[in-house]
Amino acid sequence: MLILHHYPASPWSEVLRLALGLKGLDYGAVEVPSLRPKPELELLTGGYVRTPVLQSGADIFCGTAAAIDALEMLHPSPSLFPEPLRHGHRLLAELAQGSVFVAAAGAAMGELPTTGLEAFWADRERRFGLKPDAFRALAPHLAAQFAAHLANLEAALSDGRAFLGGDTPGHGDLAHYQLLWFQKPRLGGDLSPLLANRPHLGAWALRVADIGHGRPTPITAAEAIAAASSSEPRVRGIVAADSGFQAGQTVLVSQEGSTDAAVEGSLAVLTDRRITLLRDTPETGPVALHFPRLGQIVRGA
């Protein structure tokens, strides 16, 4: 059984929820805290705390990109990378995850107060250097950048295509939809003011939202840990000869732009697309932690 570790307000979890919906899958859903500590999740991941995380037995896929690739491998139809755009969906998703996401976050959170959200702002400042006063000062610029990106999306969809890549939704659609979905709290849950003068984008957003979230069943973190401990990881070890690392070497993996603690493990896979570490604890047994290569820092322990 697939298991999604997420929390409702997580925008990148929304991408994965929609991906599970697009593939029409049943899965267990563990709701994790939005802020640290996340002890059960960290036990599974060796300290990785970002959301979402996808689990298949003792294989733990850390982050949306790794989880999307896992879903495509485990359940290839319908594809998250449909023709004719195919791998262009990956590039669209990378765009949505970079500077465009920062702009969307500025639009979504630029007016968040500090009072009552002290723990949130303290967490974001500690992990990402995000100071509330500086962020609010930059928010008008970020909101303008987000509006410019929405204008580009509106223009792209104005030729009558149903989705960004043509007639069929893919990863690029899901990644860009979450940029809009992220705006719902500041708009009282209603995106119509944002889409009133963007009819093509509005129609597209409705089509993506209609994909839904598949068939989740709430489960506990303890059940997820038990699922890992009763399984064996599936790993085909490949460490690129020119990577500067060797299979079995103890390494640390951390994420760019964050002060989160690195994950330590035995290196099993390192290519230009994937990183896999092996770990073993009494609670989980042997697990494989899978990361996308893009955005990760690998160094010797």
C-alpha positions, -999 to +999 in steps of 0.1 A: +000+000+000+012+035-008+013+059+021+013+097+019+027+117+047+013+152+044-007+180+060-037+197+045-022+232+040+010+220+023+011+232-013+035+205-026+014+179-008-015+191-030+005+183-061+010+147-048-026+144-037-037+154-073-011+129-088-027+101-067-061+113-079-050+114-116-039+078-113-071+068-094-052+052-065-061+040-030-035+050-004-030+055+033-027+091+045-008+101+076-013+137+087+020+151+100+025+183+120+031+214+098+060+225+121+088+206+138+091+184+157+078+156+135+092+126+154+075+097+136+083+111+102+119+118+111+122+083+124+113+070+089+133+095+070+164+098+091+156+135+099+142+147+066+112+170+076+098+185+044+064+176+032+052+156+014+068+121+017+055+091-001+061+056+013+058+022-004+067-004+022+103+002+032+110+026+003+106+063+014+105+089-013+115+123+001+099+153-016+075+158-045+099+152-074+110+118-060+075+108-052+062+117-086+089+095-102+080+067-079+043+069-087+051+069-124+073+038-120+049+019-097+017+029-116+026+040-151-009+045-164-023+071-168+010+088-172+020+120-153+042+128-184+017+124-213+026+131-249+031+153-268+049+173-240+063+143-222+095+154-204+085+190-208+062+184-179+092+179-157+106+213-168+073+230-161+073+215-126+108+227-120+098+262-130+069+261-106+091+249-078+117+277-082+114+315-085+077+312-094+069+295-062+087+322-042+065+347-061+034+327-053+044+325-017+048+363-015+013+367-029-002+341-006+016+351+027+027+387+023+000+399+046+003+372+073+005+387+107+032+379+132+008+379+162-006+344+167+019+329+142+050+333+162+059+296+159+054+296+122+077+326+116+103+313+140+104+280+121+107+297+087+134+321+099+154+293+115+152+270+085+151+294+055+162+328+069+127+341+062+122+372+084+086+384+085+093+421+082+117+417+053+093+392+036+063+416+039+084+445+025+092+423-006+057+409-009+043+436-033+071+429-058+066+391-054+028+395-060+035+415-091+058+388-104+032+361-096+006+382-116+030+383-145+033+345-144-005+341-144-006+363-174+018+340-192-003+310-182-035+327-195-018+334-228-005+298-231-040+284-226-058+309-248-053+287-279-081+264-265-059+236-252-074+219-222-041+215-203-007+230-205+006+201-226-025+195-247-056+174-241-043+154-211-032+166-177+003+160-164+028+168-137+033+204-151-004+211-147-005+198-111+026+218-101+012+250-115-022+245-101-008+244-066+004+280-071-032+290-074-045+266-048-019+282-023-038+315-027-071+301-013-066+310+024-060+347+017-091+347-006-114+330+018-113+298-002-126+314-034-103+318-063-128+337-085-114+372-077-080+360-089-094+344-121-121+369-130-101+384-159-083+352-167-111+330-182-088+304-198-068+300-166-100+298-146-114+270-168-081+251-166-080+254-128-115+239-126-104+210-148-073+203-127-093+206-094-118+181-108-091+154-109-095+150-071-073+133-046-079+096-053-091+074-024-072+081+008-077+062+040-065+079+072-039+058+090-016+065+119+022+071+119+026+039+139+009+020+111+032+036+086+063+026+106+050-009+110+045-011+072+082-002+067+094-026+093+075-055+077+089-048+043+123-048+025+135-019+004+138-024-034+171-009-045+191-015-076+224+001-067+240+024-092+266+050-082+280+070-112+317+063-117+324+100-122+304+112-091+333+112-067+315+088-044+314+050-040+286+025-033+284+018+004+301+050+014+285+069+044+273+103+031+251+132+041+223+146+020+208+180+027+186+204+007+197+237-009+185+268+008+177+252+041+194+247+075+176+215+081+199+187+094+214+165+068+203+128+065+230+103+070+231+069+053+249+044+032+250+054-004+232+030-027+223+051-058+238+083-072+230+094-107+221+127-124+185+119-115+184+100-082+200+096-048+192+066-025+205+061+010+201+030+031+194+032+068+185+007+095+170+014+129+154-010+154+120+007+149+119+007+111+143-021+100+162-015+068+147+014+047+157+031+015+155+069+013+151+082-022+158+118-032+158+137-065+193+147-075+182+182-083+183+205-053+202+181-030+237+185-016+257+153-012+289+152+009+310+126+027+301+120+064 
